[in-house]
Amino acid sequence: MDASPRPARRTLGLPVTAAAVLCAAALAAGCSPAAGPEPLSSTRAAAAPAAASELEDDYREVIGNVLPSVVQIEAGESLGSGIVYDGKGHIVTNAHVVGRTERFSVTVATGEQPLTARLVSAFPEQDLAVIKLDAVPAGLRAARFGDSSEVAVGQIVLAMGSPLGLSSSVTQGIVSAVGRTVSASSEGGGTGATLGNMVQTSAAINPGNSGGALVNLSSEVIGIPTLAASDPGLEGAAAPGIGFAIPVSMVRRVADQIIKYGEVRDSGRAALGITGRTFLDDDYRPSGVAVVSVADDGPAAKAGIRAGDLITKLGGAEITTITSLAEALASERPGEKVSVTLERGGREQAVTVTLGEM
């Protein structure tokens, strides 16, 4: 702490008689007059509630603009959220929300009665799916989507969806980080996908939020809330204030292809072209990925990787488990050249692989 004396500060708008009373009160309490709090100027005091009121107005405007585009999806016994993608009745959501169901009940903001919808296609590798309403109701409003490159840490965001079945719910937070790589659980209907370039947020993400909207104060969707972090110290319970959303760039990439082709033809996800398993050393510690098989004419095969090899590093990332390999690949792009370190016959060697596409 800086111990140098602070410059004197003028107090505006306070009469001399009131100042004398304040000093007397401070002395009676056994304190010097300088130790008492300085009163706020009337301008600063008025500015604080005015700023809060403006922020509240911003929140209400965003909610009014975006919430009508957020729907509730019932898929069998599971429930999640979705975003109206266009005026033709396409709705984008998470693949783990639709699961293996192909017919859905959808509640939209323009009507109280649920509507029916069918699955167009799902892409579990990125935990995204598109469904389509059988009939498009009047007044259905498509959401406006933002730009992933403009998402910044500290940005205020709202998460909209149906957490715990409470439709049209809104929570507030900030963008806590960008570019996170996370792996979803495969339990309870999860896809087990490893997802790269995720947006981390402090806005509360609960079961039922999945597939909904993460929105900026310009009323633009910047991501789809997908999962919340779990705390290993609390037996896997959700870690408050740590949630993740799929960035809007990936959402649009996948949704546009599904709507146009009925499938994803260009995922943008890098692949090595192998199947593998986590290898345990003599002390039963994960120590690499054992290659079980190699795709014919795939990236690994072209680089000379073969079944029985043990992958220990990809680029600068240490590889100890199949999950760590998936996370390392999630940060790469198809067509990039990357060094892969492996062990074969007790000897270590490195090969260069031109990554393929998932």
TAWO-V184384 format. One record per pair of residues at least 6 apart in sequence whose C-alpha atoms are under 6 Angstrom apart, sorted by sequence separation. I is the first residue (numbers start at 1). J is the second residue. D is the distance in Angstrom with one decimal. If there is no record, write none. Layout:
# TAWO-V184384
i->I j->J d->D
i->I j->J d->D
This chain:
# TAWO-V184384
i->73 j->79 d->5.7
i->85 j->91 d->5.1
i->123 j->129 d->5.8
i->162 j->168 d->5.9
i->186 j->192 d->4.0
i->215 j->221 d->4.4
i->230 j->236 d->5.0
i->231 j->237 d->5.5
i->258 j->264 d->5.7
i->280 j->286 d->4.5
i->313 j->319 d->4.9
i->319 j->325 d->5.7
i->342 j->348 d->5.7
i->26 j->33 d->5.6
i->73 j->80 d->5.2
i->84 j->91 d->4.5
i->107 j->114 d->4.5
i->122 j->129 d->4.0
i->161 j->168 d->5.6
i->162 j->169 d->5.8
i->185 j->192 d->4.7
i->214 j->221 d->5.7
i->215 j->222 d->5.6
i->230 j->237 d->5.3
i->231 j->238 d->6.0
i->257 j->264 d->5.4
i->279 j->286 d->5.7
i->280 j->287 d->5.7
i->312 j->319 d->4.7
i->342 j->349 d->5.6
i->72 j->80 d->6.0
i->73 j->81 d->5.4
i->83 j->91 d->5.4
i->106 j->114 d->5.2
i->121 j->129 d->5.9
i->161 j->169 d->5.5
i->184 j->192 d->4.7
i->214 j->222 d->5.8
i->230 j->238 d->4.3
i->231 j->239 d->5.2
i->279 j->287 d->5.8
i->341 j->349 d->5.8
i->72 j->81 d->4.5
i->83 j->92 d->5.4
i->105 j->114 d->5.8
i->106 j->115 d->5.0
i->121 j->130 d->5.8
i->160 j->169 d->5.7
i->184 j->193 d->5.4
i->214 j->223 d->5.0
i->229 j->238 d->5.8
i->230 j->239 d->5.0
i->279 j->288 d->5.3
i->341 j->350 d->4.3
i->23 j->33 d->5.1
i->71 j->81 d->5.6
i->82 j->92 d->5.7
i->105 j->115 d->5.6
i->120 j->130 d->5.6
i->160 j->170 d->4.6
i->183 j->193 d->5.8
i->214 j->224 d->5.7
i->229 j->239 d->5.4
i->279 j->289 d->5.5
i->340 j->350 d->5.5
i->71 j->82 d->5.1
i->82 j->93 d->4.6
i->105 j->116 d->4.9
i->120 j->131 d->5.1
i->159 j->170 d->5.6
i->183 j->194 d->4.1
i->213 j->224 d->5.1
i->278 j->289 d->4.7
i->279 j->290 d->5.7
i->340 j->351 d->5.4
i->70 j->82 d->5.8
i->104 j->116 d->5.7
i->119 j->131 d->4.4
i->159 j->171 d->5.2
i->182 j->194 d->5.8
i->212 j->224 d->5.6
i->277 j->289 d->5.4
i->339 j->351 d->5.7
i->70 j->83 d->4.7
i->104 j->117 d->5.0
i->118 j->131 d->5.5
i->158 j->171 d->5.6
i->182 j->195 d->5.4
i->211 j->224 d->5.5
i->212 j->225 d->6.0
i->229 j->242 d->5.6
i->277 j->290 d->5.4
i->339 j->352 d->4.5
i->69 j->83 d->5.8
i->103 j->117 d->5.8
i->118 j->132 d->5.5
i->158 j->172 d->4.5
i->181 j->195 d->5.6
i->211 j->225 d->6.0
i->228 j->242 d->6.0
i->229 j->243 d->5.9
i->276 j->290 d->5.4
i->293 j->307 d->5.0
i->338 j->352 d->5.6
i->69 j->84 d->5.2
i->103 j->118 d->4.6
i->117 j->132 d->5.3
i->181 j->196 d->4.2
i->210 j->225 d->5.3
i->228 j->243 d->4.1
i->276 j->291 d->4.5
i->292 j->307 d->5.1
i->338 j->353 d->5.4
i->102 j->118 d->5.6
i->117 j->133 d->4.1
i->157 j->173 d->5.5
i->181 j->197 d->5.9
i->210 j->226 d->4.7
i->227 j->243 d->5.9
i->276 j->292 d->4.9
i->291 j->307 d->4.9
i->337 j->353 d->5.5
i->80 j->97 d->5.7
i->102 j->119 d->4.9
i->116 j->133 d->6.0
i->117 j->134 d->5.2
i->156 j->173 d->5.9
i->157 j->174 d->5.2
i->180 j->197 d->5.1
i->227 j->244 d->5.5
i->275 j->292 d->5.5
i->291 j->308 d->5.4
i->337 j->354 d->4.4
i->116 j->134 d->5.9
i->156 j->174 d->4.3
i->179 j->197 d->3.8
i->180 j->198 d->4.8
i->275 j->293 d->5.3
i->291 j->309 d->5.4
i->336 j->354 d->5.6
i->155 j->174 d->5.3
i->179 j->198 d->5.3
i->225 j->244 d->5.9
i->226 j->245 d->5.2
i->274 j->293 d->5.7
i->290 j->309 d->6.0
i->335 j->354 d->5.6
i->336 j->355 d->5.6
i->154 j->174 d->5.5
i->155 j->175 d->5.3
i->225 j->245 d->4.0
i->274 j->294 d->4.5
i->290 j->310 d->4.5
i->335 j->355 d->5.1
i->154 j->175 d->5.3
i->178 j->199 d->4.6
i->224 j->245 d->4.9
i->274 j->295 d->5.8
i->289 j->310 d->5.5
i->334 j->355 d->5.1
i->153 j->175 d->4.9
i->178 j->200 d->6.0
i->223 j->245 d->5.3
i->224 j->246 d->5.1
i->273 j->295 d->5.3
i->289 j->311 d->5.1
i->334 j->356 d->5.0
i->75 j->98 d->5.8
i->153 j->176 d->5.5
i->177 j->200 d->5.0
i->223 j->246 d->5.2
i->288 j->311 d->5.5
i->315 j->338 d->5.6
i->334 j->357 d->5.3
i->153 j->177 d->5.4
i->176 j->200 d->5.3
i->223 j->247 d->4.4
i->288 j->312 d->4.8
i->315 j->339 d->5.0
i->175 j->200 d->5.9
i->176 j->201 d->4.9
i->223 j->248 d->4.7
i->273 j->298 d->5.3
i->314 j->339 d->6.0
i->175 j->201 d->4.6
i->222 j->248 d->5.0
i->273 j->299 d->5.7
i->314 j->340 d->4.6
i->95 j->122 d->5.6
i->174 j->201 d->5.7
i->272 j->299 d->5.7
i->273 j->300 d->5.7
i->313 j->340 d->5.7
i->174 j->202 d->5.6
i->272 j->300 d->5.7
i->313 j->341 d->4.9
i->12 j->41 d->5.7
i->75 j->104 d->5.2
i->95 j->124 d->5.4
i->173 j->202 d->4.9
i->312 j->341 d->5.7
i->74 j->104 d->5.8
i->173 j->203 d->4.0
i->311 j->341 d->6.0
i->312 j->342 d->5.5
i->74 j->105 d->5.1
i->172 j->203 d->4.9
i->288 j->319 d->5.4
i->311 j->342 d->4.3
i->73 j->105 d->5.9
i->95 j->127 d->4.6
i->171 j->203 d->5.7
i->288 j->320 d->4.0
i->289 j->321 d->5.7
i->310 j->342 d->5.2
i->73 j->106 d->4.7
i->94 j->127 d->5.2
i->95 j->128 d->4.5
i->171 j->204 d->5.9
i->287 j->320 d->4.4
i->288 j->321 d->5.6
i->289 j->322 d->5.8
i->310 j->343 d->5.0
i->72 j->106 d->5.7
i->94 j->128 d->4.3
i->95 j->129 d->4.8
i->286 j->320 d->5.3
i->309 j->343 d->5.9
i->72 j->107 d->5.2
i->93 j->128 d->5.9
i->94 j->129 d->5.5
i->309 j->344 d->5.3
i->71 j->107 d->5.7
i->93 j->129 d->5.4
i->71 j->108 d->4.9
i->92 j->129 d->5.9
i->204 j->241 d->5.9
i->92 j->130 d->4.5
i->205 j->243 d->5.7
i->91 j->130 d->5.6
i->202 j->241 d->4.2
i->91 j->131 d->5.3
i->202 j->242 d->5.4
i->68 j->109 d->5.0
i->90 j->131 d->5.8
i->91 j->132 d->6.0
i->90 j->132 d->4.4
i->201 j->243 d->5.3
i->89 j->132 d->5.3
i->163 j->206 d->5.3
i->164 j->207 d->5.6
i->200 j->243 d->5.7
i->278 j->321 d->4.7
i->89 j->133 d->5.0
i->163 j->207 d->5.4
i->164 j->208 d->5.3
i->200 j->244 d->4.6
i->278 j->322 d->5.3
i->163 j->208 d->4.1
i->199 j->244 d->5.5
i->277 j->322 d->5.9
i->162 j->208 d->5.0
i->163 j->209 d->4.7
i->199 j->245 d->5.1
i->89 j->136 d->5.5
i->162 j->209 d->5.3
i->198 j->245 d->5.7
i->161 j->209 d->4.8
i->198 j->246 d->5.2
i->198 j->247 d->5.9
i->303 j->353 d->5.4
i->161 j->212 d->4.8
i->160 j->212 d->5.8
i->160 j->213 d->5.2
i->159 j->213 d->5.7
i->87 j->142 d->5.9
i->159 j->214 d->4.5
i->299 j->354 d->5.9
i->86 j->142 d->4.9
i->158 j->214 d->5.7
i->299 j->355 d->5.7
i->85 j->142 d->5.3
i->158 j->215 d->5.2
i->299 j->356 d->5.8
i->84 j->142 d->4.8
i->157 j->215 d->5.4
i->84 j->143 d->6.0
i->157 j->216 d->4.7
i->270 j->329 d->5.8
i->270 j->332 d->5.9
i->270 j->333 d->5.0
i->270 j->334 d->4.5
i->124 j->191 d->5.9
i->125 j->193 d->5.4
i->69 j->141 d->5.5
i->69 j->142 d->5.7
i->69 j->143 d->5.4
i->146 j->220 d->5.0
i->145 j->220 d->5.0
i->146 j->221 d->5.6
i->144 j->220 d->5.2
i->145 j->221 d->4.6
i->146 j->222 d->5.3
i->81 j->161 d->5.4
i->81 j->162 d->6.0
i->272 j->355 d->5.7
i->271 j->355 d->5.8
i->270 j->355 d->6.0
i->271 j->356 d->5.0
i->270 j->356 d->5.7
i->271 j->357 d->4.9
i->270 j->357 d->4.7
i->271 j->358 d->5.0
i->269 j->357 d->5.6
i->270 j->358 d->5.7
i->269 j->358 d->5.4
i->96 j->190 d->5.3
i->96 j->191 d->5.9
i->148 j->248 d->5.8
i->148 j->249 d->5.7
i->94 j->211 d->4.8
i->93 j->211 d->4.1
i->80 j->208 d->4.2
i->81 j->209 d->5.9
i->79 j->208 d->5.9
i->81 j->210 d->5.8
i->82 j->211 d->4.7
i->83 j->212 d->6.0
i->80 j->210 d->5.6
i->81 j->211 d->4.7
i->82 j->212 d->4.8
i->81 j->212 d->4.7
i->196 j->330 d->5.0
i->196 j->331 d->6.0
i->62 j->219 d->4.9
